């Protein structure tokens, strides 16, 4: 039954249904990597350095990288807020 539903969706969407899942997977992976980098920044102070890279001399690329890393910071903030208000987590220092 599931096979027929997936096949029907692929036919109706001209094969875009499978590609949408792949794009969602890549987007999730990108956010996960950005969040890991944000966690590294929070816990160690280490950040990616693009000072010597000629690619980042372009202001548009610099802006895109800052926005990408900002998404990870936002996800990290939201995750900490949710975990902090949950009874499943407690602070120990």
VEXTORTI-240174 format. One record per residue (C-alpha): x, y, z negated; residue in three letters. Coordinates in pm, whole numbers, padded with zeros to 5 digits, always signed. Example, Ala and Ser with C-alpha at 12.3 -4.5 7.8 and 13.67 -1.06 7.14 Angstrom:
<atoms>
+01230-00450-00780ala/+01367-00106-00714ser/
</atoms>
This chain:
<atoms>
+00000+00000+00000unk/+00277+00243-00094unk/+00457+00161+00230unk/+00152+00262+00432unk/+00113+00587+00239unk/+00480+00679+00292unk/+00461+00581+00659unk/+00144+00785+00700unk/+00300+01088+00536unk/+00607+01061+00760unk/+00390+01042+01070unk/+00170+01336+00963unk/+00466+01555+00870unk/+00679+01449+01169unk/+00940+01292+00943unk/+00979+01596+00720unk/+00845+01413+00412unk/+01168+01213+00372unk/+01383+01517+00440unk/+01198+01717+00175unk/+01293+01458-00086unk/+01656+01474+00023unk/+01660+01855+00003unk/+01499+01843-00343unk/+01764+01593-00454unk/+02048+01818-00329unk/+01890+02122-00496unk/+01862+01936-00826unk/+02226+01826-00800unk/+02336+02185-00729unk/+02148+02314-01034unk/+02295+02035-01246unk/+02650+02125-01139unk/+02584+02493-01209unk/+02449+02403-01554unk/+02756+02193-01629unk/+02976+02490-01535unk/+02767+02714-01763unk/+02813+02465-02048unk/+03187+02463-01990unk/+03190+02841-02002unk/+02992+02845-02327unk/+03195+02580-02506unk/+03548+02654-02382unk/+03542+02993-02214unk/+03669+02843-01887unk/+03513+02978-01567unk/+03582+02905-01199unk/+03846+03138-01058unk/+03808+03264-00702unk/+04062+03548-00721unk/+04304+03409-00462unk/+04043+03265-00229unk/+03996+03455+00098unk/+03640+03321+00123unk/+03528+03527-00175unk/+03659+03855-00036unk/+03320+03881+00133unk/+03076+04064-00096unk/+02783+03848+00018unk/+02964+03529-00082unk/+03060+03680-00417unk/+02697+03777-00477unk/+02578+03426-00385unk/+02830+03263-00621unk/+02727+03493-00906unk/+02359+03411-00847unk/+02436+03039-00827unk/+02626+03045-01156unk/+02351+03261-01306unk/+02098+02985-01236unk/+02311+02749-01446unk/+02325+03005-01727unk/+01946+03041-01717unk/+01890+02664-01721unk/+02136+02635-02011unk/+01954+02910-02206unk/+01615+02746-02148unk/+01746+02403-02244unk/+01897+02533-02567unk/+01575+02720-02652unk/+01360+02411-02593unk/+01596+02184-02787unk/+01619+02439-03071unk/+01243+02447-03115unk/+01210+02069-03098unk/+01200+01848-03404unk/+01422+01595-03226unk/+01730+01818-03255unk/+01897+01984-03555unk/+02192+02221-03584unk/+02503+02094-03755unk/+02812+02312-03785unk/
</atoms>
